[in-house]
Amino acid sequence: MKTAVLFGVGAMGGRLLRVLEADYPCVEIVAAVDADAAKIGRTLADVTGYQRFGSVKIVGDLASALAGISEKPDVLVHMTESKPHLIKEQLLDALNAGLNVVSAAESMFYPGLRYGEFAEALDSAARANGVSITGTGINPGFSYDVLPLVLARGTSAVKRLTIHRCIDVTGTGPGDIEHVGYGLTPEEFNRRIANGRVEGHMGAPESLIRIADALNLEIDEITEAWDLETADFEVDSGDPTLGILPPGRVIGITQRARALDQGREVLSTSLAMYYQPEKFNLVEEDRIEIDGAMPVKMSIKPAMQSLFGAANIMANTIVPLAEAQPGLVSPLDLPTGGTVRGVSRYAVDPSRQAKPGYLPVTRRV
């Protein structure tokens, strides 16, 4: 059994509780933290509706959460913001308290690429306290990197790899809204892209770099571009802060990243992120195509859900991360199979006779 602190009881935190309630008897939430004054003092059941850990009361800071429990938890599951300057102290506080950390922040998938000092500080703190830290989710952390690399194990001499993802982001939380730019006017969206306030999906270059490393592909630059979509009708964002978006606001973004070698495309991602994509004749899908000695094509329809998919990946990472070596860990270095969800194992049942075409089994705790 691994015990965990839920840090952030928002859109992602609620979905994580849904995952753990349906599965993972080996994980127990023992404390919860959120900065929202409207949630502090209430229980997880009151705020999210999920009952398995429903009696846990939400507090406003990590110190209070740890003071309220008798034994130090194994893991802190971090689900607040994505940008390094907003989460650095949150993560360091957890590491210095001796907690392993699984973060949903996109910037935590491979922070060493663009945020060297940030990554070094986390790695040093983790090693000093004998714990580990990683960042993962549906992308980056699975659809953009782990899954393509698993598929690439079935071929060789890879020349080109493309990833396309179209998802419904209805209900995404304030952290994603801030750095992706939903609800803005097109003019404001473009201004924020130009000055860096809006980055869209964070992490595509990091995923492409890790794929290039793993497959020994030559690249010399990565480019990104953003295409926005507006509607001439109202669109429900599914978020209480944005609410119903009036016509003319950004309700969809298609973000493309390309890894090039002397101008030739080697790797690419395309991510269409829309509120209610079916209204724009878009098909929710994950598609991966690998041009290699044996071509590989995979399609998942509908696409793996954005927030719920990320919550599943996070839940699946808790136990392997707690058992990893101290330091900043890549999700690519964790076991592909993730957490063994049950607490029992199957074996041949000796009380019944096995025969060709029939194998009796029994479950043993």
C-alpha positions as CSV (number, residue, x, y, z in Angstrom):
1,M,0.0,0.0,0.0
2,K,1.3,3.5,-0.9
3,T,-0.1,6.6,0.8
4,A,-0.4,9.9,-1.1
5,V,-1.2,13.5,-0.7
6,L,-3.4,15.1,-3.3
7,F,-2.0,18.6,-4.1
8,G,-4.6,20.4,-6.1
9,V,-8.3,19.4,-6.0
10,G,-9.4,20.9,-9.3
11,A,-10.3,19.4,-12.6
12,M,-7.4,16.9,-12.6
13,G,-7.6,16.2,-8.9
14,G,-11.3,15.2,-9.1
15,R,-10.6,12.9,-12.1
16,L,-7.7,11.2,-10.2
17,L,-10.1,10.4,-7.4
18,R,-12.5,8.9,-9.9
19,V,-9.6,6.7,-11.2
20,L,-8.5,5.6,-7.7
21,E,-12.1,4.9,-6.6
22,A,-12.7,2.5,-9.5
23,D,-9.2,0.9,-9.3
24,Y,-5.9,0.9,-7.5
25,P,-6.6,-0.7,-4.1
26,C,-2.8,-0.3,-3.5
27,V,-3.0,3.5,-3.3
28,E,-4.6,5.5,-0.5
29,I,-5.1,9.3,-0.3
30,V,-4.4,10.5,3.2
31,A,-4.3,14.3,2.9
32,A,-5.4,17.0,0.4
33,V,-4.2,20.5,-0.3
34,D,-5.7,23.3,-2.3
35,A,-5.2,27.1,-2.3
36,D,-8.9,27.8,-3.0
37,A,-10.4,29.3,0.1
38,A,-13.8,27.9,-0.9
39,K,-12.5,24.4,-0.7
40,I,-10.4,24.6,2.5
41,G,-12.1,22.9,5.5
42,R,-14.4,20.8,3.2
43,T,-14.0,17.1,2.6
44,L,-13.0,15.5,-0.7
45,A,-16.5,14.0,-0.9
46,D,-18.1,17.4,-0.5
47,V,-15.9,18.9,-3.3
48,T,-15.6,16.1,-5.8
49,G,-18.5,13.7,-5.0
50,Y,-16.2,10.7,-4.8
51,Q,-16.4,8.6,-1.6
52,R,-13.5,6.3,-1.2
53,F,-11.3,9.0,0.4
54,G,-14.3,11.3,1.0
55,S,-13.6,12.0,4.7
56,V,-10.2,13.6,4.0
57,K,-10.4,17.3,4.7
58,I,-8.8,19.8,2.4
59,V,-6.2,22.2,3.9
60,G,-4.5,25.2,2.5
61,D,-0.8,24.2,2.6
62,L,1.4,21.2,2.7
63,A,2.7,21.8,6.2
64,S,-0.8,21.7,7.6
65,A,-1.6,18.5,5.7
66,L,1.5,16.7,7.0
67,A,0.8,17.9,10.6
68,G,-2.6,16.3,10.4
69,I,-1.4,12.7,9.7
70,S,0.6,10.4,11.9
71,E,2.9,8.9,9.3
72,K,4.7,10.5,6.4
73,P,3.0,9.7,3.1
74,D,4.9,8.0,0.3
75,V,4.0,10.3,-2.6
76,L,2.6,13.8,-3.3
77,V,0.5,13.9,-6.5
78,H,0.9,17.4,-7.8
79,M,-1.9,18.9,-10.0
80,T,-1.8,22.7,-9.9
81,E,0.0,24.8,-12.6
82,S,2.4,24.0,-15.5
83,K,4.9,26.8,-15.6
84,P,8.2,26.2,-13.7
85,H,8.2,29.6,-11.9
86,L,4.7,28.9,-10.5
87,I,5.4,25.4,-9.2
88,K,9.1,25.4,-8.2
89,E,8.5,26.1,-4.5
90,Q,5.6,23.7,-4.3
91,L,7.7,20.9,-5.6
92,L,10.8,21.8,-3.5
93,D,8.6,21.9,-0.4
94,A,7.4,18.4,-1.1
95,L,10.8,17.0,-1.8
96,N,12.3,18.6,1.3
97,A,9.5,17.1,3.3
98,G,10.8,13.7,2.1
99,L,7.9,13.0,-0.3
100,N,8.2,11.4,-3.8
101,V,6.4,13.6,-6.3
102,V,4.4,12.8,-9.4
103,S,3.5,16.1,-11.2
104,A,0.9,16.7,-13.9
105,A,2.8,19.8,-15.0
106,E,3.7,19.5,-18.7
107,S,7.0,21.3,-18.0
108,M,8.0,18.5,-15.7
109,F,8.2,15.8,-18.4
110,Y,11.8,16.8,-19.5
111,P,12.6,20.0,-17.7
112,G,16.3,19.7,-18.3
113,L,15.9,20.7,-22.0
114,R,14.7,24.3,-21.5
115,Y,14.7,24.9,-17.7
116,G,18.2,23.7,-16.6
117,E,18.4,25.5,-13.3
118,F,14.9,24.4,-12.4
119,A,15.7,20.8,-13.2
120,E,19.0,20.8,-11.3
121,A,17.4,22.3,-8.2
122,L,14.7,19.5,-8.2
123,D,17.2,16.8,-8.8
124,S,19.5,18.0,-6.1
125,A,16.7,18.3,-3.6
126,A,15.3,14.8,-4.5
127,R,18.7,13.2,-4.1
128,A,19.4,15.0,-0.8
129,N,16.2,13.6,0.6
130,G,16.3,10.1,-0.9
131,V,13.2,10.6,-3.0
132,S,12.3,10.8,-6.6
133,I,10.2,13.2,-8.8
134,T,8.8,13.0,-12.3
135,G,6.2,14.7,-14.5
136,T,3.7,12.8,-16.7
137,G,0.3,12.9,-18.2
138,I,-1.5,11.9,-21.3
139,N,0.8,14.1,-23.5
140,P,3.6,14.5,-22.7
141,G,4.0,11.3,-20.8
142,F,2.1,8.8,-23.0
143,S,0.5,9.7,-26.4
144,Y,3.4,11.8,-27.5
145,D,6.3,9.7,-26.4
146,V,5.8,6.5,-24.4
147,L,3.2,5.0,-26.9
148,P,5.1,5.9,-30.1
149,L,8.3,4.4,-28.6
150,V,6.5,1.2,-27.7
151,L,5.2,0.9,-31.2
152,A,8.6,1.7,-32.6
153,R,9.9,-1.4,-30.8
154,G,8.2,-3.4,-33.6
155,T,10.2,-1.9,-36.4
156,S,13.7,-0.6,-37.3
157,A,15.4,1.9,-39.6
158,V,12.9,4.6,-38.7
159,K,13.0,7.5,-41.1
160,R,9.9,9.5,-40.1
161,L,7.4,9.4,-37.3
162,T,4.2,11.5,-37.1
163,I,1.7,11.9,-34.3
164,H,-1.8,13.4,-34.7
165,R,-4.2,14.0,-31.8
166,C,-7.6,15.6,-31.8
167,I,-9.3,16.0,-28.4
168,D,-12.3,17.5,-26.6
169,V,-10.9,19.8,-23.9
170,T,-14.3,20.8,-22.5
171,G,-14.0,21.1,-18.7
172,T,-10.3,21.7,-18.7
173,G,-9.1,23.7,-15.6
174,P,-7.8,27.3,-15.1
175,G,-4.1,26.3,-15.4
176,D,-4.5,25.0,-18.9
177,I,-6.8,27.8,-19.9
178,E,-4.1,30.3,-18.9
179,H,-1.3,29.0,-21.0
180,V,-3.3,27.6,-23.9
181,G,-5.4,30.7,-24.5
182,Y,-9.0,29.5,-24.7
183,G,-11.7,32.2,-24.5
184,L,-9.5,35.0,-25.8
185,T,-10.2,37.2,-28.9
186,P,-8.0,36.2,-31.9
187,E,-6.1,39.5,-31.6
188,E,-5.3,38.9,-27.9
189,F,-4.4,35.3,-28.6
190,N,-1.9,36.3,-31.3
191,R,-0.4,39.0,-29.0
192,R,0.1,36.5,-26.2
193,I,1.7,34.0,-28.6
194,A,4.1,36.6,-29.8
195,N,5.1,37.7,-26.2
196,G,5.2,34.1,-24.8
197,R,2.3,34.5,-22.4
198,V,0.4,31.8,-24.3
199,E,2.4,28.7,-25.2
200,G,-0.5,26.4,-26.2
201,H,0.3,22.8,-25.3
202,M,3.6,22.7,-23.4
203,G,6.0,19.8,-24.0
204,A,5.9,18.9,-27.7
205,P,9.6,19.8,-28.3
206,E,10.5,17.7,-25.2
207,S,8.6,14.7,-26.5
208,L,10.2,15.0,-30.0
209,I,13.7,15.3,-28.5
210,R,13.2,12.2,-26.4
211,I,11.9,10.2,-29.4
212,A,14.9,11.4,-31.5
213,D,17.3,10.4,-28.7
214,A,15.7,6.9,-28.3
215,L,15.5,6.2,-32.1
216,N,18.9,7.7,-32.9
217,L,17.4,10.2,-35.3
218,E,19.3,13.3,-36.6
219,I,17.5,16.6,-36.1
220,D,18.8,20.2,-35.9
221,E,15.8,22.3,-35.1
222,I,12.2,22.2,-33.9
223,T,9.5,24.6,-35.1
224,E,6.0,25.2,-33.6
225,A,2.9,26.9,-35.1
226,W,-0.6,27.7,-33.8
227,D,-3.8,27.9,-35.7
228,L,-6.9,29.2,-33.8
229,E,-10.6,28.5,-34.4
230,T,-13.5,30.7,-33.4
231,A,-17.2,30.1,-33.8
232,D,-20.2,32.2,-34.9
233,F,-22.3,30.7,-32.1
234,E,-22.0,30.3,-28.3
235,V,-19.8,27.4,-27.1
236,D,-19.8,25.9,-23.6
237,S,-16.3,25.7,-22.2
238,G,-17.4,23.4,-19.4
239,D,-15.3,25.5,-17.0
240,P,-17.1,27.6,-14.3
241,T,-14.7,30.5,-14.7
242,L,-15.1,30.8,-18.5
243,G,-18.6,29.6,-18.8
244,I,-20.4,30.0,-22.1
245,L,-18.1,31.7,-24.6
246,P,-19.7,34.2,-26.9
247,P,-19.2,34.1,-30.7
248,G,-15.8,35.2,-31.9
249,R,-13.7,33.9,-29.0
250,V,-11.0,31.2,-29.3
251,I,-12.6,27.8,-28.8
252,G,-10.1,25.6,-30.6
253,I,-6.4,25.5,-31.3
254,T,-4.4,23.3,-33.6
255,Q,-0.8,23.2,-32.6
256,R,1.9,21.7,-34.8
257,A,5.5,20.9,-33.9
258,R,8.1,19.7,-36.4
259,A,11.6,18.3,-35.8
260,L,13.7,18.9,-38.9
261,D,17.1,17.8,-40.2
262,Q,18.5,20.3,-42.6
263,G,15.0,21.3,-43.5
264,R,13.6,17.8,-43.9
265,E,10.8,16.8,-41.5
266,V,11.8,13.8,-39.4
267,L,9.2,14.0,-36.5
268,S,6.0,15.9,-36.2
269,T,3.0,16.3,-33.9
270,S,-0.4,17.8,-34.6
271,L,-2.7,18.5,-31.7
272,A,-6.2,19.8,-32.2
273,M,-7.7,21.0,-28.9
274,Y,-11.3,22.1,-29.1
275,Y,-14.3,22.7,-27.0
276,Q,-17.0,20.4,-28.5
277,P,-15.0,19.4,-31.6
278,E,-17.9,17.5,-33.1
279,K,-19.5,20.9,-33.8
280,F,-16.6,21.6,-36.2
281,N,-16.7,18.2,-37.9
282,L,-13.6,17.0,-36.2
283,V,-13.0,13.4,-35.2
284,E,-11.5,12.7,-31.8
285,E,-8.6,10.4,-32.5
286,D,-5.0,9.5,-31.6
287,R,-3.0,8.4,-34.7
288,I,0.6,7.4,-34.9
289,E,2.4,6.6,-38.2
290,I,6.0,5.3,-38.3
291,D,7.9,5.1,-41.6
292,G,10.4,2.3,-41.0
293,A,11.6,-1.1,-42.3
294,M,8.2,-2.3,-41.4
295,P,5.6,0.6,-41.5
296,V,3.5,0.9,-38.4
297,K,0.2,2.7,-38.2
298,M,-2.1,2.9,-35.2
299,S,-5.4,4.7,-34.6
300,I,-7.4,5.1,-31.4
301,K,-10.9,6.3,-31.8
302,P,-12.1,8.2,-29.9
303,A,-8.9,9.7,-28.7
304,M,-7.8,9.1,-25.1
305,Q,-9.5,11.8,-23.1
306,S,-7.3,14.7,-22.1
307,L,-7.9,15.2,-18.4
308,F,-9.3,11.7,-17.6
309,G,-6.5,10.1,-19.6
310,A,-3.9,12.2,-17.8
311,A,-5.4,11.2,-14.4
312,N,-5.2,7.5,-15.4
313,I,-1.5,7.9,-16.3
314,M,-0.8,9.7,-13.1
315,A,-2.5,7.0,-11.0
316,N,-0.5,4.4,-12.9
317,T,2.8,6.2,-12.0
318,I,2.4,6.5,-8.3
319,V,3.8,3.1,-7.2
320,P,6.7,2.9,-9.7
321,L,7.8,6.4,-8.9
322,A,7.8,5.7,-5.2
323,E,10.0,2.7,-5.9
324,A,12.4,4.5,-8.3
325,Q,15.9,5.6,-7.5
326,P,16.3,9.1,-5.9
327,G,16.4,12.1,-8.2
328,L,14.6,13.6,-11.2
329,V,13.2,10.7,-13.1
330,S,11.9,10.4,-16.7
331,P,8.6,8.6,-17.2
332,L,10.4,6.8,-20.1
333,D,12.6,5.2,-17.5
334,L,9.7,3.8,-15.4
335,P,8.3,0.4,-16.1
336,T,6.1,0.5,-19.2
337,G,3.5,-1.7,-17.5
338,G,3.1,0.8,-14.6
339,T,1.4,-0.1,-11.4
340,V,0.2,-3.7,-10.8
341,R,-3.4,-2.7,-9.8
342,G,-4.4,-5.8,-7.9
343,V,-3.2,-7.2,-4.6
344,S,-3.5,-10.8,-5.6
345,R,-2.1,-13.2,-8.3
346,Y,-3.6,-15.9,-10.4
347,A,-2.2,-19.5,-10.3
348,V,-3.3,-22.9,-11.6
349,D,-6.0,-24.3,-9.4
350,P,-4.7,-27.7,-8.2
351,S,-8.2,-28.8,-7.0
352,R,-9.4,-29.0,-10.6
353,Q,-8.0,-31.1,-13.4
354,A,-6.3,-29.2,-16.3
355,K,-6.6,-30.7,-19.7
356,P,-6.1,-29.6,-23.4
357,G,-8.2,-26.6,-24.0
358,Y,-9.0,-26.1,-20.3
359,L,-6.9,-24.5,-17.6
360,P,-8.5,-23.9,-14.2
361,V,-7.1,-20.9,-12.3
362,T,-7.6,-19.4,-8.8
363,R,-6.8,-16.1,-7.3
364,R,-4.4,-16.0,-4.4
365,V,-3.8,-13.0,-2.1
